[in-house]
Amino acid sequence: MKILIKNATIINENQIFESDLLIENDVISKIEKNISEEDVDQIIDASGKHLLPGIIDDQVHFREPGLTWKGDIETESKAAVAGGVTSFMEQPNTVPNAVTQELLEEKYSIAAEKSFANYSFMMGGTNDNLEEVLKTNPRNVAGIKLFLGSSTGNMLVDDPETLEKIFSSTKMLIAVHCEDEATIRKNTELAKEKYGDDIPVDLHHLIRSEEACFISSSKAVELAEKTGARLHIFHISTAKETELFRNDIPLKDKKITAEVCVHHLTFTNDDYEFKGNFIKWNPAVKTQKDKDGLWKAVLDNRIDVIATDHAPHTLAEKSQKYLQAPSGGPLVQHSLNVMLESFRNNKISLEKIVEKMCHNPAILFQIEKRGFIKEGYKADLVLVDLNESYTVSKANILYKCGWSPLEGTVFHSKITHTFVNGFLAFENGNFSTEKRGERLLFDRNKE
């Protein structure tokens, strides 16, 4: 199959230029102006549109197996593709938790049948599964995930000896959720003493506080520096934490990296009044000062990746009182739109968006031949129209949970086409019924 994209404005490696692009089967075979239209199966005129590498979201929760009333790999990967996300990395706190190689591979088997997008699944670490963790194949698994903060089931890793063993025993990337459990428990008890079971949601950022985040993140960085581990800290939520990261060396040489999620760049604690539990995440959405600090760290390269932590729950679950309502929300369909809106508002350049959402996840995780628009690379591509508006509503939300914290938001950009491995998976609101997602591979021969 040959698909020719004509007259596109390509954004890649800090450049914006007009060109044609030829897809042959699953790869980009040619990037140049005036490519011949002979022997081509399909021609797409991209005049006036921008062509980006497919978004790589390094942190999602697609809820399968075990929590599929909230979402599943088919529904959430479909929403991802509609949002220009062509590859995702899913977390191990499904049911059962992916803490053995057998359980991990079961998730890959499900995705091989159901995923519209490319996929990888993190291996989960616990206080007592080091042997299983060390069996993880660096060639076809994104990394090891550790919950160093409040979690469910057996996923909280709080034994210092175990942590040091994991950090010192594996060369694989270790991705961590950092919040200090003791601090959160103390803050929760103080809130209960004052409010009983009716704790206001606008205390969430004070319960899961700056202190809770910084204590945990700084300990993780200290341990990584001590052991030489390859550490990646998920969803940084405070300005104070950004001081832990460097911007004076290239990303490929960093041993300690950081990610921020779109909700921490979008909302503040002032939004709890109107959004309530629908913006209740762990770590919490915090203050305007924190939001400003996160943006500064994105732009000066202390923060390396922008992702979503997509984590759907039902409306009924989210409508409970603060203590009962679960944390997390659906975002993967709208993350690129959110960032393109930030470009429109002069907060970030198009080149920087592509760097943080496409190039850097590929570099950081050493993903093989994805994340860039290059000849010979997999044809994971997104066409966007920066001059077409739409309003987020229940009618156009694709998440299984059926809601979004962004409902009512007017976006001034639209994803029109998404290619996954050279296959046109999404076009102007319509999906192919074929699922062409592939298991991500990682080029880690040097390790």
C-alpha positions as CSV (number, residue, x, y, z in Angstrom):
1,M,0.0,0.0,0.0
2,K,1.4,3.4,-1.0
3,I,-0.2,6.6,0.5
4,L,1.1,10.0,-0.7
5,I,0.5,13.0,1.6
6,K,0.8,16.2,-0.5
7,N,1.6,19.7,0.5
8,A,1.9,19.1,4.3
9,T,3.5,21.5,6.7
10,I,5.8,19.1,8.6
11,I,6.9,19.7,12.2
12,N,10.0,17.6,13.1
13,E,13.2,18.1,15.0
14,N,12.8,21.8,15.7
15,Q,11.9,22.6,12.0
16,I,8.7,23.5,10.2
17,F,8.8,23.0,6.4
18,E,6.5,22.2,3.5
19,S,6.9,18.8,1.8
20,D,5.2,15.8,0.4
21,L,5.6,12.5,2.3
22,L,5.2,8.9,0.9
23,I,4.2,6.0,3.0
24,E,5.0,2.5,1.7
25,N,3.3,-0.2,3.7
26,D,4.2,0.6,7.4
27,V,7.1,3.0,6.9
28,I,7.9,6.5,5.7
29,S,9.8,5.9,2.4
30,K,10.3,9.4,1.1
31,I,10.1,13.0,2.3
32,E,10.6,15.6,-0.4
33,K,8.7,18.2,-2.5
34,N,6.8,17.2,-5.6
35,I,6.8,13.4,-5.1
36,S,5.4,11.6,-8.2
37,E,1.8,10.6,-8.0
38,E,2.4,7.5,-10.2
39,D,1.8,4.0,-8.7
40,V,0.2,5.5,-5.6
41,D,-2.9,3.9,-4.0
42,Q,-4.1,6.9,-2.2
43,I,-3.4,10.7,-2.3
44,I,-4.2,13.0,0.7
45,D,-4.0,16.7,0.1
46,A,-2.7,18.2,3.3
47,S,-2.7,21.8,2.1
48,G,-3.1,24.1,5.1
49,K,-2.6,21.3,7.6
50,H,0.3,20.4,9.9
51,L,1.9,16.9,9.9
52,L,3.3,15.7,13.2
53,P,4.8,12.4,14.4
54,G,2.2,10.4,16.3
55,I,2.0,11.3,20.0
56,I,3.6,8.8,22.4
57,D,1.9,8.9,25.7
58,D,4.2,7.3,28.3
59,Q,1.6,6.9,31.1
60,V,-2.0,5.7,30.7
61,H,-4.4,3.4,32.6
62,F,-6.7,1.6,30.1
63,R,-8.2,-0.5,32.9
64,E,-7.9,-4.0,31.3
65,P,-8.0,-6.6,32.7
66,G,-10.3,-6.3,35.7
67,L,-11.6,-2.8,35.7
68,T,-13.3,-2.8,32.3
69,W,-16.5,-1.0,33.3
70,K,-14.3,2.1,33.5
71,G,-12.6,1.6,30.1
72,D,-10.8,-1.1,28.1
73,I,-7.9,-1.3,25.6
74,E,-10.3,-1.2,22.6
75,T,-12.3,1.9,23.7
76,E,-9.4,3.9,25.2
77,S,-7.0,3.2,22.3
78,K,-9.7,4.2,19.9
79,A,-10.1,7.5,21.8
80,A,-6.3,7.9,21.8
81,V,-6.1,7.5,18.0
82,A,-8.8,10.1,17.6
83,G,-6.6,12.4,19.7
84,G,-3.5,11.8,17.6
85,V,-1.9,9.4,20.1
86,T,-0.4,6.5,18.1
87,S,1.6,4.8,20.9
88,F,0.9,4.3,24.6
89,M,2.5,2.8,27.7
90,E,0.1,1.3,30.1
91,Q,0.6,0.9,33.9
92,P,0.5,-2.3,35.9
93,N,-2.2,-1.5,38.5
94,T,-4.9,-3.4,36.7
95,V,-6.6,-6.4,38.3
96,P,-4.8,-8.6,38.8
97,N,-1.7,-6.3,39.1
98,A,0.9,-7.0,36.4
99,V,3.6,-8.1,38.8
100,T,4.6,-11.5,37.2
101,Q,5.9,-12.1,33.7
102,E,2.9,-14.3,33.0
103,L,0.4,-11.6,34.0
104,L,2.3,-9.0,32.1
105,E,2.2,-11.1,28.9
106,E,-1.5,-11.6,29.3
107,K,-2.0,-7.9,28.8
108,Y,0.1,-7.9,25.7
109,S,-2.0,-10.7,24.3
110,I,-5.2,-8.7,24.9
111,A,-3.7,-5.6,23.2
112,A,-2.5,-7.7,20.2
113,E,-6.2,-8.4,19.4
114,K,-7.9,-5.1,20.6
115,S,-5.6,-2.1,20.3
116,F,-6.0,0.6,17.6
117,A,-2.7,2.1,18.8
118,N,0.8,0.8,19.4
119,Y,1.3,-0.4,22.9
120,S,3.7,-1.3,25.7
121,F,2.9,-2.3,29.3
122,M,5.0,-1.6,32.4
123,M,6.1,-4.4,34.7
124,G,5.0,-3.6,38.2
125,G,7.3,-3.8,41.2
126,T,6.2,-4.7,44.7
127,N,7.9,-5.3,48.1
128,D,8.4,-9.0,47.3
129,N,8.7,-9.6,43.5
130,L,12.3,-8.6,42.7
131,E,13.0,-11.9,41.0
132,E,10.1,-11.4,38.6
133,V,11.1,-7.8,38.0
134,L,14.6,-8.9,37.0
135,K,13.2,-11.3,34.3
136,T,11.7,-8.3,32.4
137,N,12.9,-8.2,28.8
138,P,14.3,-4.7,27.9
139,R,13.8,-5.4,24.2
140,N,9.9,-5.5,24.4
141,V,8.9,-3.9,27.7
142,A,8.9,-0.2,28.3
143,G,10.2,-0.3,31.9
144,I,9.6,-1.1,35.5
145,K,6.8,0.9,37.4
146,L,7.0,1.5,41.1
147,F,4.4,3.2,43.2
148,L,6.3,5.0,45.9
149,G,3.1,6.7,47.1
150,S,-0.3,5.7,48.1
151,S,-1.7,3.0,45.9
152,T,-4.1,0.0,45.9
153,G,-3.5,-3.7,46.4
154,N,0.1,-4.8,46.7
155,M,1.5,-2.1,44.5
156,L,2.9,0.3,47.2
157,V,6.7,-0.2,47.5
158,D,7.7,1.2,50.8
159,D,10.4,-1.1,52.0
160,P,13.8,0.9,51.7
161,E,15.8,-2.3,51.4
162,T,13.7,-3.6,48.5
163,L,13.7,-0.2,46.8
164,E,17.5,-0.1,46.9
165,K,17.7,-3.6,45.5
166,I,15.5,-2.8,42.6
167,F,17.3,0.4,41.8
168,S,20.7,-1.3,42.0
169,S,19.8,-4.5,40.3
170,T,18.2,-3.5,37.0
171,K,19.5,-1.4,34.1
172,M,16.0,-0.9,32.8
173,L,14.2,2.4,33.1
174,I,12.4,2.7,36.5
175,A,9.3,4.9,36.3
176,V,7.9,6.1,39.6
177,H,4.8,7.6,41.2
178,C,6.2,9.8,44.0
179,E,4.1,10.8,47.0
180,D,5.0,10.3,50.7
181,E,2.5,8.0,52.3
182,A,3.1,9.1,55.9
183,T,2.5,12.7,55.0
184,I,-0.7,12.0,53.2
185,R,-2.1,9.9,56.0
186,K,-1.3,12.6,58.6
187,N,-2.9,15.3,56.4
188,T,-6.0,13.1,55.8
189,E,-6.5,12.4,59.5
190,L,-6.3,16.1,60.3
191,A,-8.9,16.8,57.7
192,K,-11.1,14.1,59.1
193,E,-10.9,15.5,62.6
194,K,-12.2,18.8,61.2
195,Y,-14.7,17.7,58.6
196,G,-15.5,14.1,59.3
197,D,-16.6,12.3,56.1
198,D,-17.4,15.6,54.4
199,I,-13.9,16.8,53.5
200,P,-14.2,19.5,50.8
201,V,-12.4,18.4,47.5
202,D,-10.6,21.8,47.5
203,L,-8.4,20.4,50.3
204,H,-7.1,17.7,48.0
205,H,-3.9,19.6,47.1
206,L,-3.3,20.3,50.8
207,I,-3.8,16.6,51.8
208,R,-1.6,15.3,48.9
209,S,0.6,18.3,49.4
210,E,3.7,19.8,48.0
211,E,5.6,18.4,50.9
212,A,4.3,14.9,50.2
213,C,5.5,15.1,46.6
214,F,8.9,16.6,47.3
215,I,9.8,14.2,50.1
216,S,9.2,11.3,47.8
217,S,10.6,12.7,44.6
218,S,13.8,13.9,46.3
219,K,14.3,10.5,48.0
220,A,13.9,8.8,44.6
221,V,16.4,11.1,43.0
222,E,18.9,10.5,45.8
223,L,18.5,6.8,45.5
224,A,19.0,6.9,41.7
225,E,22.2,9.0,42.1
226,K,23.5,6.6,44.7
227,T,22.8,3.4,42.7
228,G,23.2,4.8,39.1
229,A,19.7,3.7,38.3
230,R,17.8,5.0,35.2
231,L,15.0,6.9,36.9
232,H,11.9,8.6,35.3
233,I,9.5,10.4,37.6
234,F,5.9,10.5,36.4
235,H,3.5,13.4,36.8
236,I,5.5,16.1,38.5
237,S,3.0,18.5,40.1
238,T,4.9,21.1,42.0
239,A,7.3,23.9,41.2
240,K,9.6,22.8,44.0
241,E,10.1,19.4,42.5
242,T,11.4,20.9,39.2
243,E,14.5,22.0,41.1
244,L,15.5,18.3,41.2
245,F,16.1,18.0,37.5
246,R,18.9,19.1,35.1
247,N,18.7,20.9,31.8
248,D,22.5,21.3,31.1
249,I,23.0,17.9,29.3
250,P,21.2,16.3,26.3
251,L,18.2,14.1,27.0
252,K,20.0,11.0,25.7
253,D,22.7,11.5,28.4
254,K,20.3,12.0,31.3
255,K,20.0,9.3,33.9
256,I,17.2,11.1,35.8
257,T,14.2,12.4,33.8
258,A,10.8,13.9,34.5
259,E,7.3,14.0,33.0
260,V,4.4,16.4,33.5
261,C,0.8,15.7,32.6
262,V,-1.6,18.0,30.8
263,H,-3.9,18.5,33.7
264,H,-1.2,19.9,35.9
265,L,-0.4,22.4,33.1
266,T,-4.1,23.2,32.7
267,F,-6.0,23.4,36.0
268,T,-5.2,24.9,39.4
269,N,-6.7,24.4,42.9
270,D,-9.1,27.3,42.1
271,D,-10.8,24.9,39.6
272,Y,-11.9,22.5,42.3
273,E,-14.9,24.9,43.1
274,F,-16.5,24.1,39.7
275,K,-14.9,20.8,38.6
276,G,-14.8,19.1,42.0
277,N,-13.8,15.4,41.9
278,F,-13.6,15.5,38.1
279,I,-10.2,17.1,38.5
280,K,-9.2,14.9,41.5
281,W,-5.9,13.3,40.5
282,N,-3.0,11.8,42.4
283,P,-0.7,13.7,42.6
284,A,-3.2,16.6,43.1
285,V,-3.7,19.6,40.9
286,K,-2.0,22.3,42.9
287,T,-1.6,26.1,42.9
288,Q,-1.1,28.7,40.1
289,K,2.5,29.1,41.3
290,D,3.0,25.4,40.8
291,K,1.4,25.5,37.4
292,D,3.6,28.4,36.4
293,G,6.7,26.6,37.7
294,L,5.8,23.5,35.7
295,W,5.4,25.5,32.5
296,K,8.8,27.1,33.1
297,A,10.5,23.7,33.6
298,V,8.9,22.4,30.4
299,L,10.2,25.3,28.4
300,D,13.7,25.2,29.9
301,N,14.0,21.4,29.5
302,R,14.1,20.3,33.1
303,I,10.9,18.5,32.4
304,D,11.3,16.2,29.4
305,V,7.9,14.7,28.5
306,I,4.3,15.8,28.4
307,A,1.7,12.9,28.9
308,T,-1.7,12.3,30.3
309,D,-1.9,9.7,33.1
310,H,-5.3,8.9,31.4
311,A,-7.3,7.1,34.1
312,P,-11.0,6.9,33.5
313,H,-13.7,6.3,36.2
314,T,-17.5,6.2,35.8
315,L,-19.6,9.3,36.5
316,A,-21.2,7.5,39.4
317,E,-17.8,6.8,41.0
318,K,-16.7,10.4,40.5
319,S,-20.0,11.7,42.0
320,Q,-19.3,10.2,45.4
321,K,-18.0,12.2,48.4
322,Y,-14.4,13.2,48.4
323,L,-13.0,10.3,50.4
324,Q,-14.9,7.7,48.3
325,A,-14.4,9.3,44.8
326,P,-11.4,7.7,43.1
327,S,-8.6,9.8,41.7
328,G,-7.9,10.1,37.9
329,G,-9.7,11.2,34.8
330,P,-9.8,10.6,31.0
331,L,-7.6,12.8,28.9
332,V,-6.0,10.8,26.0
333,Q,-8.4,12.0,23.3
334,H,-7.7,15.7,24.1
335,S,-4.1,16.0,25.2
336,L,-2.8,17.2,21.8
337,N,-5.7,19.6,21.5
338,V,-4.9,21.1,24.9
339,M,-1.3,21.7,23.9
340,L,-2.2,23.1,20.5
341,E,-4.5,25.5,22.4
342,S,-1.5,26.5,24.6
343,F,0.4,27.2,21.3
344,R,-2.5,29.4,20.2
345,N,-2.2,31.3,23.5
346,N,1.6,31.8,22.9
347,K,2.6,29.6,25.9
348,I,4.6,27.0,23.8
349,S,5.8,26.5,20.2
350,L,4.7,23.8,17.8
351,E,8.2,22.5,17.7
352,K,8.4,22.2,21.5
353,I,5.0,20.4,21.6
354,V,6.4,17.8,19.1
355,E,9.6,17.6,21.1
356,K,7.9,16.9,24.4
357,M,5.1,14.6,23.2
358,C,6.8,12.7,20.3
359,H,10.6,13.0,20.1
360,N,11.5,12.9,23.8
361,P,9.4,9.8,24.8
362,A,11.1,8.0,21.9
363,I,14.5,9.1,23.0
364,L,13.9,8.6,26.7
365,F,12.5,5.1,26.4
366,Q,14.8,4.2,23.4
367,I,11.8,3.3,21.3
368,E,12.8,1.7,18.0
369,K,12.1,3.8,14.9
370,R,9.2,5.9,16.2
371,G,8.6,9.4,17.4
372,F,10.1,11.2,14.4
373,I,9.2,12.0,10.8
374,K,12.2,10.3,9.1
375,E,12.7,8.0,6.1
376,G,12.7,4.4,7.2
377,Y,10.8,5.1,10.4
378,K,7.4,3.7,11.2
379,A,4.6,5.8,9.6
380,D,2.9,6.9,12.9
381,L,1.6,10.3,11.8
382,V,-1.0,12.9,12.7
383,L,-2.6,15.6,10.5
384,V,-4.0,18.6,12.3
385,D,-6.0,21.6,11.2
386,L,-5.1,24.6,13.3
387,N,-8.0,26.6,12.0
388,E,-11.0,24.3,12.7
389,S,-12.8,24.6,16.0
390,Y,-15.0,22.2,18.0
391,T,-16.5,22.0,21.4
392,V,-15.9,19.0,23.7
393,S,-19.3,17.5,24.5
394,K,-20.7,14.1,25.5
395,A,-21.7,13.6,21.9
396,N,-18.1,13.6,20.7
397,I,-16.3,12.0,23.7
398,L,-15.1,8.5,22.9
399,Y,-14.0,7.3,26.4
400,K,-16.0,4.4,27.7
401,C,-16.7,6.4,30.9
402,G,-18.6,9.0,28.7
403,W,-17.3,12.2,30.3
404,S,-14.3,14.6,30.3
405,P,-13.1,17.3,32.7
406,L,-12.8,19.4,29.5
407,E,-16.5,19.3,28.6
408,G,-17.6,22.7,27.3
409,T,-14.0,23.6,26.2
410,V,-13.7,25.1,22.7
411,F,-10.6,23.9,20.9
412,H,-9.4,25.8,17.9
413,S,-7.6,22.8,16.3
414,K,-8.8,19.5,15.1
415,I,-7.1,16.2,14.4
416,T,-8.2,15.2,10.9
417,H,-6.1,12.1,10.1
418,T,-4.1,9.5,12.2
419,F,-1.9,6.9,10.7
420,V,-0.7,3.9,12.8
421,N,2.1,1.9,11.1
422,G,1.2,3.5,7.8
423,F,-2.5,2.5,8.1
424,L,-5.1,5.3,8.0
425,A,-6.8,4.4,11.3
426,F,-8.8,7.7,11.7
427,E,-10.1,10.2,9.1
428,N,-12.4,13.1,9.8
429,G,-14.3,11.5,12.6
430,N,-14.4,8.0,11.0
431,F,-12.5,5.0,12.2
432,S,-11.3,1.9,10.3
433,T,-12.6,-1.3,11.8
434,E,-9.1,-2.8,11.5
435,K,-6.8,-2.7,14.5
436,R,-3.2,-2.2,13.4
437,G,-1.5,-1.4,16.7
438,E,1.9,-3.2,17.3
439,R,3.9,-4.0,20.3
440,L,6.6,-1.3,20.8
441,L,10.2,-2.5,20.6
442,F,13.1,-0.8,22.4
443,D,16.7,-0.3,21.0
444,R,18.7,-1.0,24.2
445,N,21.6,-2.9,22.7
446,K,24.1,-0.8,24.6
447,E,22.8,-1.8,28.0
